Amino acid sequence: MDELIENAPCGLLTLSAQGEILTINKTMLNLLHYPSSEHLIGKHFNVLLSPSSQIFCQLYLVPMMKVKQAVEEMFLTLLSVMKEEIPILLNASVHDNHPLTCVIFPIRNRSALEDALINARKMTEDAYLEKEQALLELERKQQDLLQANQINTKIMRETERDLQIAKKIQETALTNDITNDNIEILSYYRASKSLSGDIFGFYQVTPQKYAIILLDVMGHGVSSALITMSLQSMFQKLISREAAPEKVLQELDQYLHDLFQNNQDAWHYCTAIYLNIDIRTHTIEYINAGHPPAILQVDNNGAQQELGATNPPLGTFENILFKSRTLHYERGTKILLYTDGVSEAFECNTLNHLLNESISCPLAQTKETIQSALENKETIYSKYNNDDQCFILVGL
């Protein structure tokens, strides 16, 4: 870079197609407090991102670059060399075979002002609400209050009963674990509320083939649960007909577009990952639609590979062409699929470390290790406690 680019009033860097840092200017190094570019060149862009921004990039930046070759004003959080969080806006584009070019603007002052405005507004709304509640309490008669409480209690009991019934129906739709001489599939499922936006299924389609699908509908609660149940009915029918992965994801994507085409206010999108495993040819065919990357670990050496996004989430862009990827596996390979409620509960690469630590353990013990870490409240960030959590372990 020449001196003008090196000292530009904004951060500049270029990335390879795999997300590795190729060049970075002095302004960016100073912002992150790195003494020189040697500490970053060749490393993945994720080393500069907070855990939540890493997931956001996987769900949105990568798909957007594949579809539009550019993004504008994407909000992310960088981490300095001292792990200080730095809010930034990112513009990026790619042309022909050139590297991905990123322009970065720090927005510390803007974020502070927005936080101050949000806090001031919340304080005003809270004060107004308290005043209204106090006036209502003064105007109510004691008998009216008792009657309202009785009605409210009855409604809550009926609602809770209905939610519990719906939860049992939803859990009944989940497939049971599979264990035989050729494959082992174990699952963990916890809804944040009575109902969940996560849904999965795994099936022996033929004597040699197994299909695994994991979906995460935006949000959680009743609306997300209704969508997951309708999607579950669709993918179960498609998989039972031995439909190709491309066909399964295409049908689910079109269903979401048709469902909300006349009601954008109710729009929901869905991330999904689909695996077709052939135990005869030792191959895995997969599609990842904006879902957190599955982790594939080879048993004999512990080498890990991520099955990252191949397409945007379902229900986002119309007329998307879904394409699967195929890879070969060795006997003893483990695969971990999970929703963002699991990955966001840990620091970056924790799931990779947990898999690596249990490389020689039975799959059931690996599941217990991840489940124990997930349910240990001391290791969970409190702001993620209310998200649905689901993961699937596959032993080959």
Residue pairs with C-beta under 8 A, 6 or more apart in sequence:
1 12
1 23
1 25
5 12
5 25
6 25
6 26
6 27
7 25
7 26
7 27
8 25
8 27
9 27
10 27
10 103
10 104
10 105
11 24
11 25
11 27
11 28
11 31
11 88
11 102
11 103
11 104
11 105
11 106
12 23
12 24
12 25
12 27
12 28
12 101
12 102
12 103
12 104
13 21
13 22
13 23
13 24
13 25
13 28
13 102
13 104
14 21
14 22
14 23
14 99
14 100
14 101
14 102
15 21
15 22
15 45
15 99
15 100
15 102
16 22
16 99
16 100
17 100
18 44
19 44
19 45
19 46
20 42
20 43
20 44
20 45
21 40
21 41
21 42
21 43
21 44
21 45
22 41
22 99
23 37
23 41
23 99
24 37
24 40
24 41
28 104
29 35
29 36
29 37
29 40
31 78
31 80
31 86
31 104
31 106
32 48
32 78
32 79
32 80
32 81
32 86
33 80
33 81
33 82
33 84
34 40
34 81
39 81
40 47
40 48
45 57
46 54
46 57
46 348
48 78
48 79
49 57
49 76
49 77
49 78
49 79
50 76
50 77
50 78
50 79
50 85
51 343
51 344
51 346
51 347
51 348
52 77
52 344
53 76
53 77
53 78
54 348
55 292
55 340
55 343
55 344
56 76
57 76
58 290
58 292
58 293
58 308
58 309
59 271
59 290
59 292
59 309
59 313
59 340
60 71
60 74
60 290
61 71
61 74
61 90
61 92
62 308
62 309
63 290
63 309
63 311
63 312
63 313
63 316
64 70
64 71
64 312
65 71
65 92
65 94
65 100
66 311
66 312
67 312
67 317
67 320
69 93
69 94
69 95
70 91
70 92
70 93
70 94
71 90
71 91
71 92
71 93
72 91
73 89
73 90
73 91
74 89
74 90
74 91
74 92
75 87
75 88
75 89
75 90
76 87
76 88
76 89
76 90
77 85
77 86
77 87
77 88
78 85
78 86
78 87
78 88
78 104
79 85
79 86
80 86
86 106
86 108
87 106
87 107
87 108
87 110
87 111
88 104
88 105
88 106
88 107
89 104
89 105
89 107
90 102
90 103
90 104
91 102
91 103
92 100
92 101
92 102
92 103
93 100
93 101
94 100
94 101
140 148
160 194
163 194
163 195
163 222
164 194
166 194
166 195
166 222
166 225
167 191
167 194
167 195
169 229
170 191
170 195
170 196
170 199
170 225
170 228
170 229
171 189
173 199
173 229
173 232
174 187
174 189
174 199
174 200
174 201
175 187
175 200
175 201
175 202
175 203
177 184
177 185
177 186
177 187
178 184
178 185
178 202
178 204
178 210
179 185
182 279
182 396
183 210
183 277
183 279
183 394
183 395
183 396
184 363
184 393
184 394
184 395
185 202
185 210
185 212
185 392
185 393
185 394
185 395
186 363
186 364
186 367
186 392
186 393
186 395
187 200
187 202
187 390
187 391
187 392
187 393
188 367
188 370
188 371
188 374
188 389
188 390
188 391
188 392
189 196
189 198
189 200
189 389
189 390
190 196
190 388
190 389
190 390
191 198
191 220
191 388
192 220
192 341
192 385
192 386
192 387
192 388
192 389
193 220
193 221
193 386
195 220
195 221
195 222
195 224
195 225
196 220
196 224
196 225
196 228
196 388
196 390
197 216
197 217
197 218
197 219
197 220
197 221
197 224
197 225
197 227
197 228
197 388
198 214
198 215
198 216
198 217
198 228
198 339
198 341
198 388
198 389
198 390
199 214
199 215
199 217
199 228
199 229
199 231
199 232
200 212
200 213
200 214
200 215
200 337
200 390
200 392
201 211
201 212
201 213
201 232
201 235
201 236
201 239
202 210
202 211
202 212
202 213
202 392
203 210
203 211
203 236
203 239
203 240
204 210
205 211
205 239
205 240
205 242
205 276
206 242
208 278
208 279
208 280
208 281
209 242
209 276
209 277
209 278
209 279
210 276
210 277
210 279
211 239
211 274
211 275
211 276
211 277
212 274
212 275
212 277
212 337
212 392
212 394
213 235
213 239
213 248
213 272
213 273
213 274
213 275
214 272
214 273
214 291
214 337
214 338
214 339
214 390
214 392
215 228
215 231
215 235
215 252
215 270
215 271
215 272
215 314
216 270
216 271
216 272
216 291
216 339
216 340
216 341
216 388
216 390
217 224
217 227
217 228
217 231
217 268
217 269
217 270
218 224
218 268
218 269
218 270
219 268
220 386
220 387
220 388
223 266
223 268
224 268
227 256
227 259
227 268
227 270
230 255
230 259
231 252
231 255
231 256
231 270
234 251
234 252
234 255
235 248
235 252
238 247
238 248
238 251
239 248
243 251
244 324
245 274
245 276
245 285
245 286
245 287
245 322
245 324
246 287
246 322
246 323
246 324
248 274
249 272
249 274
249 287
249 289
249 311
249 314
249 322
250 322
252 270
252 272
252 314
253 289
253 314
253 315
253 320
253 322
256 268
256 269
256 270
256 314
256 315
257 315
257 318
260 266
260 267
260 268
260 315
267 315
268 315
269 290
269 313
269 314
269 315
269 316
270 289
270 313
270 314
270 315
271 289
271 290
271 291
271 292
271 313
271 314
271 339
271 340
272 287
272 288
272 289
272 290
272 291
272 313
272 314
273 286
273 287
273 288
273 289
273 291
273 294
273 307
273 337
274 286
274 287
274 289
275 284
275 285
275 286
275 294
275 335
275 337
275 394
276 284
276 285
276 286
276 324
277 283
277 284
277 394
277 396
278 284
278 285
279 396
281 328
282 328
282 329
282 330
282 331
282 396
283 326
283 327
283 328
283 329
284 296
284 326
284 327
284 328
284 329
284 335
285 324
285 325
285 326
286 294
286 307
286 310
286 324
286 325
286 326
286 327
287 310
287 311
287 322
287 323
287 324
287 325
288 294
288 307
288 308
288 309
288 310
288 311
289 309
289 310
289 311
289 312
289 313
289 314
289 322
290 309
290 311
290 312
290 313
290 314
290 316
291 309
291 313
291 339
292 338
292 339
292 340
292 342
292 343
293 306
293 307
293 308
293 309
294 306
294 307
294 335
294 336
294 337
294 338
295 304
295 305
295 306
295 307
295 335
295 336
295 351
295 352
295 355
296 304
296 305
296 306
296 307
296 327
296 329
296 333
296 334
296 335
297 303
297 304
297 305
297 333
297 334
297 335
297 336
297 355
297 356
297 359
298 304
298 329
298 330
298 332
298 333
299 330
299 331
299 332
299 333
299 334
299 359
299 360
300 330
300 332
302 356
302 359
304 352
304 355
304 356
305 327
307 325
307 335
310 322
310 323
310 324
310 325
311 320
311 322
311 323
312 320
329 396
331 396
332 396
333 395
333 396
334 355
334 359
334 363
334 366
334 393
334 394
334 395
334 396
335 393
335 394
335 396
336 351
336 355
336 370
336 391
336 392
336 393
336 394
337 391
337 392
337 394
338 351
338 390
338 391
338 392
339 388
339 389
339 390
339 391
340 387
341 384
341 387
341 388
341 389
341 390
342 351
342 374
342 389
342 390
342 391
343 351
344 381
344 384
344 387
345 374
345 379
345 380
345 381
345 384
345 389
346 373
346 374
346 379
350 373
351 370
354 366
354 369
354 370
354 373
355 366
357 369
358 365
358 366
358 369
361 369
363 393
363 395
366 393
367 393
370 391
370 393
373 379
374 380
374 389
